[in-house]
Amino acid sequence: MPAKVDEEKCTGCETCVSECPSEAIGMVDEKAVVDAEACIDCGVCVDACPVEAISLE
């Protein structure tokens, strides 16, 4: 399953965007959004998020 962003927790810092090795994360309305087709389920974004707004389910 692709990474999931909790929009209420996301602060829009863009850390996950720069850390994602598959470039699967972009920003929409100052919140991170994961492209499910590009996500490789590696978990790098989960570890990189400073506010724990991303999870792998």
PQR file of N, CA, C, O and H, with PARSE charges and radii, in Angstrom:
ATOM      1  N   MET A   1       0.847  -1.185   0.000 -0.4000 1.5000
ATOM      2  CA  MET A   1       0.000   0.000   0.000 -0.0000 2.0000
ATOM      3  C   MET A   1       0.888   1.242   0.000  0.5500 1.7000
ATOM      4  O   MET A   1       1.944   1.266   0.633 -0.5500 1.4000
ATOM      5  N   PRO A   2       0.454   2.250  -0.705 -0.5600 1.5000
ATOM      6  CA  PRO A   2       1.243   3.492  -0.727  0.2800 2.0000
ATOM      7  C   PRO A   2       1.165   4.235   0.605  0.5500 1.7000
ATOM      8  O   PRO A   2       0.279   3.991   1.425 -0.5500 1.4000
ATOM      9  N   ALA A   3       2.096   5.128   0.792 -0.4000 1.5000
ATOM     10  CA  ALA A   3       2.110   5.952   1.989 -0.0000 2.0000
ATOM     11  C   ALA A   3       0.851   6.804   2.036  0.5500 1.7000
ATOM     12  O   ALA A   3       0.295   7.183   1.005 -0.5500 1.4000
ATOM     13  H   ALA A   3       2.816   5.326   0.126  0.4000 1.0000
ATOM     14  N   LYS A   4       0.412   7.097   3.263 -0.4000 1.5000
ATOM     15  CA  LYS A   4      -0.786   7.907   3.452 -0.0000 2.0000
ATOM     16  C   LYS A   4      -0.427   9.117   4.308  0.5500 1.7000
ATOM     17  O   LYS A   4       0.274   8.994   5.313 -0.5500 1.4000
ATOM     18  H   LYS A   4       0.864   6.790   4.101  0.4000 1.0000
ATOM     19  N   VAL A   5      -0.919  10.296   3.895 -0.4000 1.5000
ATOM     20  CA  VAL A   5      -0.640  11.532   4.620 -0.0000 2.0000
ATOM     21  C   VAL A   5      -1.869  11.939   5.428  0.5500 1.7000
ATOM     22  O   VAL A   5      -2.983  11.992   4.906 -0.5500 1.4000
ATOM     23  H   VAL A   5      -1.487  10.396   3.079  0.4000 1.0000
ATOM     24  N   ASP A   6      -1.651  12.222   6.694 -0.4000 1.5000
ATOM     25  CA  ASP A   6      -2.702  12.756   7.553 -0.0000 2.0000
ATOM     26  C   ASP A   6      -2.683  14.277   7.357  0.5500 1.7000
ATOM     27  O   ASP A   6      -1.808  14.962   7.886 -0.5500 1.4000
ATOM     28  H   ASP A   6      -0.746  12.179   7.118  0.4000 1.0000
ATOM     29  N   GLU A   7      -3.644  14.796   6.601 -0.4000 1.5000
ATOM     30  CA  GLU A   7      -3.662  16.214   6.256 -0.0000 2.0000
ATOM     31  C   GLU A   7      -3.754  17.121   7.475  0.5500 1.7000
ATOM     32  O   GLU A   7      -3.278  18.255   7.434 -0.5500 1.4000
ATOM     33  H   GLU A   7      -4.354  14.239   6.171  0.4000 1.0000
ATOM     34  N   GLU A   8      -4.348  16.648   8.540 -0.4000 1.5000
ATOM     35  CA  GLU A   8      -4.462  17.478   9.742 -0.0000 2.0000
ATOM     36  C   GLU A   8      -3.115  17.642  10.443  0.5500 1.7000
ATOM     37  O   GLU A   8      -2.859  18.666  11.076 -0.5500 1.4000
ATOM     38  H   GLU A   8      -4.735  15.726   8.573  0.4000 1.0000
ATOM     39  N   LYS A   9      -2.262  16.633  10.326 -0.4000 1.5000
ATOM     40  CA  LYS A   9      -0.937  16.706  10.950 -0.0000 2.0000
ATOM     41  C   LYS A   9       0.096  17.374  10.045  0.5500 1.7000
ATOM     42  O   LYS A   9       1.047  17.981  10.537 -0.5500 1.4000
ATOM     43  H   LYS A   9      -2.471  15.801   9.811  0.4000 1.0000
ATOM     44  N   CYS A  10      -0.079  17.269   8.743 -0.4000 1.5000
ATOM     45  CA  CYS A  10       0.908  17.785   7.779 -0.0000 2.0000
ATOM     46  C   CYS A  10       1.039  19.302   7.911  0.5500 1.7000
ATOM     47  O   CYS A  10       0.048  20.032   7.868 -0.5500 1.4000
ATOM     48  H   CYS A  10      -0.851  16.775   8.343  0.4000 1.0000
ATOM     49  N   THR A  11       2.285  19.761   8.072 -0.4000 1.5000
ATOM     50  CA  THR A  11       2.556  21.192   8.204 -0.0000 2.0000
ATOM     51  C   THR A  11       3.024  21.820   6.898  0.5500 1.7000
ATOM     52  O   THR A  11       3.228  23.032   6.828 -0.5500 1.4000
ATOM     53  H   THR A  11       3.090  19.169   8.107  0.4000 1.0000
ATOM     54  N   GLY A  12       3.197  20.998   5.863 -0.4000 1.5000
ATOM     55  CA  GLY A  12       3.634  21.521   4.566 -0.0000 2.0000
ATOM     56  C   GLY A  12       5.113  21.850   4.503  0.5500 1.7000
ATOM     57  O   GLY A  12       5.525  22.696   3.709 -0.5500 1.4000
ATOM     58  H   GLY A  12       3.031  20.014   5.920  0.4000 1.0000
ATOM     59  N   CYS A  13       5.912  21.200   5.320 -0.4000 1.5000
ATOM     60  CA  CYS A  13       7.347  21.507   5.379 -0.0000 2.0000
ATOM     61  C   CYS A  13       8.117  21.043   4.140  0.5500 1.7000
ATOM     62  O   CYS A  13       9.213  21.537   3.872 -0.5500 1.4000
ATOM     63  H   CYS A  13       5.578  20.512   5.964  0.4000 1.0000
ATOM     64  N   GLU A  14       7.559  20.110   3.393 -0.4000 1.5000
ATOM     65  CA  GLU A  14       8.142  19.561   2.161 -0.0000 2.0000
ATOM     66  C   GLU A  14       9.354  18.662   2.381  0.5500 1.7000
ATOM     67  O   GLU A  14      10.040  18.330   1.415 -0.5500 1.4000
ATOM     68  H   GLU A  14       6.669  19.708   3.610  0.4000 1.0000
ATOM     69  N   THR A  15       9.640  18.261   3.606 -0.4000 1.5000
ATOM     70  CA  THR A  15      10.759  17.357   3.868 -0.0000 2.0000
ATOM     71  C   THR A  15      10.570  16.042   3.121  0.5500 1.7000
ATOM     72  O   THR A  15      11.514  15.520   2.528 -0.5500 1.4000
ATOM     73  H   THR A  15       9.083  18.531   4.391  0.4000 1.0000
ATOM     74  N   CYS A  16       9.356  15.512   3.150 -0.4000 1.5000
ATOM     75  CA  CYS A  16       9.088  14.237   2.484 -0.0000 2.0000
ATOM     76  C   CYS A  16       9.275  14.327   0.973  0.5500 1.7000
ATOM     77  O   CYS A  16       9.687  13.359   0.334 -0.5500 1.4000
ATOM     78  H   CYS A  16       8.590  15.936   3.631  0.4000 1.0000
ATOM     79  N   VAL A  17       8.972  15.490   0.408 -0.4000 1.5000
ATOM     80  CA  VAL A  17       9.106  15.679  -1.042 -0.0000 2.0000
ATOM     81  C   VAL A  17      10.564  15.500  -1.448  0.5500 1.7000
ATOM     82  O   VAL A  17      10.867  14.808  -2.420 -0.5500 1.4000
ATOM     83  H   VAL A  17       8.637  16.276   0.927  0.4000 1.0000
ATOM     84  N   SER A  18      11.457  16.125  -0.699 -0.4000 1.5000
ATOM     85  CA  SER A  18      12.878  16.044  -1.055 -0.0000 2.0000
ATOM     86  C   SER A  18      13.494  14.691  -0.715  0.5500 1.7000
ATOM     87  O   SER A  18      14.486  14.300  -1.329 -0.5500 1.4000
ATOM     88  H   SER A  18      11.211  16.687   0.091  0.4000 1.0000
ATOM     89  N   GLU A  19      12.930  13.974   0.245 -0.4000 1.5000
ATOM     90  CA  GLU A  19      13.481  12.675   0.665 -0.0000 2.0000
ATOM     91  C   GLU A  19      12.989  11.502  -0.169  0.5500 1.7000
ATOM     92  O   GLU A  19      13.657  10.469  -0.216 -0.5500 1.4000
ATOM     93  H   GLU A  19      12.124  14.292   0.744  0.4000 1.0000
ATOM     94  N   CYS A  20      11.853  11.626  -0.822 -0.4000 1.5000
ATOM     95  CA  CYS A  20      11.256  10.497  -1.546 -0.0000 2.0000
ATOM     96  C   CYS A  20      12.120  10.070  -2.732  0.5500 1.7000
ATOM     97  O   CYS A  20      12.333  10.858  -3.654 -0.5500 1.4000
ATOM     98  H   CYS A  20      11.310  12.465  -0.784  0.4000 1.0000
ATOM     99  N   PRO A  21      12.623   8.825  -2.721 -0.5600 1.5000
ATOM    100  CA  PRO A  21      13.492   8.367  -3.813  0.2800 2.0000
ATOM    101  C   PRO A  21      12.757   8.140  -5.137  0.5500 1.7000
ATOM    102  O   PRO A  21      13.385   8.113  -6.196 -0.5500 1.4000
ATOM    103  N   SER A  22      11.454   7.979  -5.084 -0.4000 1.5000
ATOM    104  CA  SER A  22      10.705   7.729  -6.328 -0.0000 2.0000
ATOM    105  C   SER A  22       9.935   8.962  -6.799  0.5500 1.7000
ATOM    106  O   SER A  22       9.143   8.886  -7.738 -0.5500 1.4000
ATOM    107  H   SER A  22      10.944   8.001  -4.224  0.4000 1.0000
ATOM    108  N   GLU A  23      10.175  10.102  -6.137 -0.4000 1.5000
ATOM    109  CA  GLU A  23       9.517  11.360  -6.486 -0.0000 2.0000
ATOM    110  C   GLU A  23       8.001  11.207  -6.540  0.5500 1.7000
ATOM    111  O   GLU A  23       7.341  11.743  -7.430 -0.5500 1.4000
ATOM    112  H   GLU A  23      10.819  10.164  -5.375  0.4000 1.0000
ATOM    113  N   ALA A  24       7.456  10.460  -5.565 -0.4000 1.5000
ATOM    114  CA  ALA A  24       6.025  10.163  -5.535 -0.0000 2.0000
ATOM    115  C   ALA A  24       5.218  11.150  -4.702  0.5500 1.7000
ATOM    116  O   ALA A  24       3.996  11.034  -4.613 -0.5500 1.4000
ATOM    117  H   ALA A  24       7.992  10.024  -4.842  0.4000 1.0000
ATOM    118  N   ILE A  25       5.893  12.121  -4.093 -0.4000 1.5000
ATOM    119  CA  ILE A  25       5.187  13.065  -3.220 -0.0000 2.0000
ATOM    120  C   ILE A  25       5.269  14.467  -3.795  0.5500 1.7000
ATOM    121  O   ILE A  25       6.341  14.944  -4.167 -0.5500 1.4000
ATOM    122  H   ILE A  25       6.886  12.216  -4.166  0.4000 1.0000
ATOM    123  N   GLY A  26       4.123  15.111  -3.860 -0.4000 1.5000
ATOM    124  CA  GLY A  26       4.038  16.493  -4.302 -0.0000 2.0000
ATOM    125  C   GLY A  26       3.239  17.293  -3.292  0.5500 1.7000
ATOM    126  O   GLY A  26       2.772  16.753  -2.289 -0.5500 1.4000
ATOM    127  H   GLY A  26       3.252  14.723  -3.558  0.4000 1.0000
ATOM    128  N   MET A  27       3.086  18.564  -3.554 -0.4000 1.5000
ATOM    129  CA  MET A  27       2.340  19.437  -2.654 -0.0000 2.0000
ATOM    130  C   MET A  27       1.081  19.952  -3.346  0.5500 1.7000
ATOM    131  O   MET A  27       1.125  20.391  -4.495 -0.5500 1.4000
ATOM    132  H   MET A  27       3.465  19.002  -4.369  0.4000 1.0000
ATOM    133  N   VAL A  28      -0.042  19.891  -2.628 -0.4000 1.5000
ATOM    134  CA  VAL A  28      -1.311  20.435  -3.104 -0.0000 2.0000
ATOM    135  C   VAL A  28      -1.919  21.210  -1.945  0.5500 1.7000
ATOM    136  O   VAL A  28      -2.118  20.656  -0.863 -0.5500 1.4000
ATOM    137  H   VAL A  28      -0.077  19.534  -1.695  0.4000 1.0000
ATOM    138  N   ASP A  29      -2.212  22.475  -2.160 -0.4000 1.5000
ATOM    139  CA  ASP A  29      -2.765  23.336  -1.111 -0.0000 2.0000
ATOM    140  C   ASP A  29      -1.923  23.277   0.162  0.5500 1.7000
ATOM    141  O   ASP A  29      -2.455  23.210   1.270 -0.5500 1.4000
ATOM    142  H   ASP A  29      -2.050  22.925  -3.038  0.4000 1.0000
ATOM    143  N   GLU A  30      -0.587  23.302  -0.017 -0.4000 1.5000
ATOM    144  CA  GLU A  30       0.382  23.310   1.080 -0.0000 2.0000
ATOM    145  C   GLU A  30       0.354  22.054   1.950  0.5500 1.7000
ATOM    146  O   GLU A  30       0.747  22.089   3.116 -0.5500 1.4000
ATOM    147  H   GLU A  30      -0.155  23.357  -0.917  0.4000 1.0000
ATOM    148  N   LYS A  31      -0.112  20.948   1.374 -0.4000 1.5000
ATOM    149  CA  LYS A  31      -0.116  19.658   2.061 -0.0000 2.0000
ATOM    150  C   LYS A  31       0.537  18.618   1.153  0.5500 1.7000
ATOM    151  O   LYS A  31       0.428  18.703  -0.071 -0.5500 1.4000
ATOM    152  H   LYS A  31      -0.431  20.920   0.427  0.4000 1.0000
ATOM    153  N   ALA A  32       1.209  17.646   1.746 -0.4000 1.5000
ATOM    154  CA  ALA A  32       1.848  16.580   0.972 -0.0000 2.0000
ATOM    155  C   ALA A  32       0.782  15.639   0.417  0.5500 1.7000
ATOM    156  O   ALA A  32      -0.192  15.306   1.093 -0.5500 1.4000
ATOM    157  H   ALA A  32       1.298  17.577   2.739  0.4000 1.0000
ATOM    158  N   VAL A  33       0.992  15.220  -0.826 -0.4000 1.5000
ATOM    159  CA  VAL A  33       0.084  14.283  -1.488 -0.0000 2.0000
ATOM    160  C   VAL A  33       0.938  13.201  -2.142  0.5500 1.7000
ATOM    161  O   VAL A  33       1.904  13.499  -2.845 -0.5500 1.4000
ATOM    162  H   VAL A  33       1.783  15.490  -1.375  0.4000 1.0000
ATOM    163  N   VAL A  34       0.572  11.943  -1.904 -0.4000 1.5000
ATOM    164  CA  VAL A  34       1.327  10.810  -2.441 -0.0000 2.0000
ATOM    165  C   VAL A  34       0.679  10.299  -3.719  0.5500 1.7000
ATOM    166  O   VAL A  34      -0.526  10.054  -3.760 -0.5500 1.4000
ATOM    167  H   VAL A  34      -0.213  11.701  -1.333  0.4000 1.0000
ATOM    168  N   ASP A  35       1.490  10.140  -4.764 -0.4000 1.5000
ATOM    169  CA  ASP A  35       1.042   9.515  -6.010 -0.0000 2.0000
ATOM    170  C   ASP A  35       1.137   8.003  -5.792  0.5500 1.7000
ATOM    171  O   ASP A  35       2.232   7.440  -5.798 -0.5500 1.4000
ATOM    172  H   ASP A  35       2.469  10.339  -4.731  0.4000 1.0000
ATOM    173  N   ALA A  36       0.004   7.360  -5.602 -0.4000 1.5000
ATOM    174  CA  ALA A  36      -0.030   5.928  -5.277 -0.0000 2.0000
ATOM    175  C   ALA A  36       0.648   5.070  -6.331  0.5500 1.7000
ATOM    176  O   ALA A  36       1.220   4.031  -6.002 -0.5500 1.4000
ATOM    177  H   ALA A  36      -0.885   7.817  -5.597  0.4000 1.0000
ATOM    178  N   GLU A  37       0.597   5.476  -7.572 -0.4000 1.5000
ATOM    179  CA  GLU A  37       1.210   4.679  -8.644 -0.0000 2.0000
ATOM    180  C   GLU A  37       2.729   4.773  -8.631  0.5500 1.7000
ATOM    181  O   GLU A  37       3.413   3.835  -9.040 -0.5500 1.4000
ATOM    182  H   GLU A  37       0.132   6.320  -7.840  0.4000 1.0000
ATOM    183  N   ALA A  38       3.262   5.899  -8.164 -0.4000 1.5000
ATOM    184  CA  ALA A  38       4.714   6.094  -8.146 -0.0000 2.0000
ATOM    185  C   ALA A  38       5.343   5.632  -6.834  0.5500 1.7000
ATOM    186  O   ALA A  38       6.540   5.349  -6.785 -0.5500 1.4000
ATOM    187  H   ALA A  38       2.706   6.661  -7.832  0.4000 1.0000
ATOM    188  N   CYS A  39       4.542   5.557  -5.773 -0.4000 1.5000
ATOM    189  CA  CYS A  39       5.052   5.165  -4.449 -0.0000 2.0000
ATOM    190  C   CYS A  39       5.557   3.726  -4.476  0.5500 1.7000
ATOM    191  O   CYS A  39       4.886   2.824  -4.976 -0.5500 1.4000
ATOM    192  H   CYS A  39       3.570   5.787  -5.813  0.4000 1.0000
ATOM    193  N   ILE A  40       6.767   3.530  -3.920 -0.4000 1.5000
ATOM    194  CA  ILE A  40       7.359   2.188  -3.894 -0.0000 2.0000
ATOM    195  C   ILE A  40       7.320   1.570  -2.492  0.5500 1.7000
ATOM    196  O   ILE A  40       7.984   0.564  -2.240 -0.5500 1.4000
ATOM    197  H   ILE A  40       7.312   4.263  -3.514  0.4000 1.0000
ATOM    198  N   ASP A  41       6.549   2.164  -1.586 -0.4000 1.5000
ATOM    199  CA  ASP A  41       6.351   1.633  -0.233 -0.0000 2.0000
ATOM    200  C   ASP A  41       7.646   1.449   0.554  0.5500 1.7000
ATOM    201  O   ASP A  41       7.776   0.496   1.323 -0.5500 1.4000
ATOM    202  H   ASP A  41       6.010   2.981  -1.791  0.4000 1.0000
ATOM    203  N   CYS A  42       8.596   2.348   0.367 -0.4000 1.5000
ATOM    204  CA  CYS A  42       9.896   2.182   1.019 -0.0000 2.0000
ATOM    205  C   CYS A  42       9.920   2.700   2.451  0.5500 1.7000
ATOM    206  O   CYS A  42      10.738   2.251   3.254 -0.5500 1.4000
ATOM    207  H   CYS A  42       8.491   3.121  -0.258  0.4000 1.0000
ATOM    208  N   GLY A  43       9.032   3.642   2.785 -0.4000 1.5000
ATOM    209  CA  GLY A  43       8.970   4.166   4.138 -0.0000 2.0000
ATOM    210  C   GLY A  43       9.927   5.297   4.454  0.5500 1.7000
ATOM    211  O   GLY A  43       9.971   5.758   5.594 -0.5500 1.4000
ATOM    212  H   GLY A  43       8.367   4.007   2.133  0.4000 1.0000
ATOM    213  N   VAL A  44      10.691   5.755   3.485 -0.4000 1.5000
ATOM    214  CA  VAL A  44      11.627   6.860   3.727 -0.0000 2.0000
ATOM    215  C   VAL A  44      10.871   8.103   4.195  0.5500 1.7000
ATOM    216  O   VAL A  44      11.332   8.801   5.098 -0.5500 1.4000
ATOM    217  H   VAL A  44      10.655   5.381   2.559  0.4000 1.0000
ATOM    218  N   CYS A  45       9.729   8.383   3.598 -0.4000 1.5000
ATOM    219  CA  CYS A  45       8.945   9.561   3.974 -0.0000 2.0000
ATOM    220  C   CYS A  45       8.417   9.454   5.402  0.5500 1.7000
ATOM    221  O   CYS A  45       8.332  10.455   6.113 -0.5500 1.4000
ATOM    222  H   CYS A  45       9.355   7.816   2.864  0.4000 1.0000
ATOM    223  N   VAL A  46       8.066   8.248   5.815 -0.4000 1.5000
ATOM    224  CA  VAL A  46       7.565   8.034   7.173 -0.0000 2.0000
ATOM    225  C   VAL A  46       8.640   8.432   8.181  0.5500 1.7000
ATOM    226  O   VAL A  46       8.361   9.129   9.157 -0.5500 1.4000
ATOM    227  H   VAL A  46       8.135   7.435   5.237  0.4000 1.0000
ATOM    228  N   ASP A  47       9.857   7.987   7.939 -0.4000 1.5000
ATOM    229  CA  ASP A  47      10.964   8.301   8.841 -0.0000 2.0000
ATOM    230  C   ASP A  47      11.366   9.773   8.756  0.5500 1.7000
ATOM    231  O   ASP A  47      11.817  10.345   9.748 -0.5500 1.4000
ATOM    232  H   ASP A  47      10.084   7.421   7.147  0.4000 1.0000
ATOM    233  N   ALA A  48      11.210  10.388   7.591 -0.4000 1.5000
ATOM    234  CA  ALA A  48      11.640  11.767   7.389 -0.0000 2.0000
ATOM    235  C   ALA A  48      10.668  12.799   7.954  0.5500 1.7000
ATOM    236  O   ALA A  48      11.080  13.908   8.291 -0.5500 1.4000
ATOM    237  H   ALA A  48      10.844   9.923   6.785  0.4000 1.0000
ATOM    238  N   CYS A  49       9.403  12.459   8.062 -0.4000 1.5000
ATOM    239  CA  CYS A  49       8.392  13.435   8.487 -0.0000 2.0000
ATOM    240  C   CYS A  49       8.603  13.847   9.947  0.5500 1.7000
ATOM    241  O   CYS A  49       8.547  13.005  10.843 -0.5500 1.4000
ATOM    242  H   CYS A  49       9.068  11.557   7.788  0.4000 1.0000
ATOM    243  N   PRO A  50       8.845  15.130  10.186 -0.5600 1.5000
ATOM    244  CA  PRO A  50       9.111  15.582  11.557  0.2800 2.0000
ATOM    245  C   PRO A  50       7.872  15.620  12.456  0.5500 1.7000
ATOM    246  O   PRO A  50       8.000  15.706  13.677 -0.5500 1.4000
ATOM    247  N   VAL A  51       6.681  15.555  11.867 -0.4000 1.5000
ATOM    248  CA  VAL A  51       5.450  15.610  12.676 -0.0000 2.0000
ATOM    249  C   VAL A  51       4.651  14.310  12.618  0.5500 1.7000
ATOM    250  O   VAL A  51       3.499  14.264  13.048 -0.5500 1.4000
ATOM    251  H   VAL A  51       6.577  15.485  10.875  0.4000 1.0000
ATOM    252  N   GLU A  52       5.265  13.260  12.086 -0.4000 1.5000
ATOM    253  CA  GLU A  52       4.648  11.936  12.000 -0.0000 2.0000
ATOM    254  C   GLU A  52       3.286  11.951  11.302  0.5500 1.7000
ATOM    255  O   GLU A  52       2.328  11.316  11.744 -0.5500 1.4000
ATOM    256  H   GLU A  52       6.202  13.297  11.737  0.4000 1.0000
ATOM    257  N   ALA A  53       3.235  12.698  10.195 -0.4000 1.5000
ATOM    258  CA  ALA A  53       1.984  12.827   9.448 -0.0000 2.0000
ATOM    259  C   ALA A  53       1.836  11.779   8.342  0.5500 1.7000
ATOM    260  O   ALA A  53       0.804  11.725   7.673 -0.5500 1.4000
ATOM    261  H   ALA A  53       4.013  13.214   9.835  0.4000 1.0000
ATOM    262  N   ILE A  54       2.863  10.949   8.150 -0.4000 1.5000
ATOM    263  CA  ILE A  54       2.833   9.952   7.069 -0.0000 2.0000
ATOM    264  C   ILE A  54       2.949   8.556   7.657  0.5500 1.7000
ATOM    265  O   ILE A  54       3.732   8.308   8.574 -0.5500 1.4000
ATOM    266  H   ILE A  54       3.702  10.994   8.693  0.4000 1.0000
ATOM    267  N   SER A  55       2.147   7.648   7.103 -0.4000 1.5000
ATOM    268  CA  SER A  55       2.190   6.263   7.559 -0.0000 2.0000
ATOM    269  C   SER A  55       2.072   5.320   6.375  0.5500 1.7000
ATOM    270  O   SER A  55       1.583   5.691   5.308 -0.5500 1.4000
ATOM    271  H   SER A  55       1.512   7.850   6.357  0.4000 1.0000
ATOM    272  N   LEU A  56       2.532   4.090   6.586 -0.4000 1.5000
ATOM    273  CA  LEU A  56       2.329   3.030   5.615 -0.0000 2.0000
ATOM    274  C   LEU A  56       1.303   2.091   6.234  0.5500 1.7000
ATOM    275  O   LEU A  56       1.493   1.613   7.352 -0.5500 1.4000
ATOM    276  H   LEU A  56       2.929   3.789   7.453  0.4000 1.0000
ATOM    277  N   GLU A  57       0.230   1.828   5.523 -0.4000 1.5000
ATOM    278  CA  GLU A  57      -0.820   0.981   6.076 -0.0000 2.0000
ATOM    279  C   GLU A  57      -0.850  -0.371   5.413  0.5500 1.7000
ATOM    280  O   GLU A  57      -1.679  -1.211   5.762 -0.5500 1.4000
ATOM    281  H   GLU A  57       0.075   2.217   4.614  0.4000 1.0000
TER
END
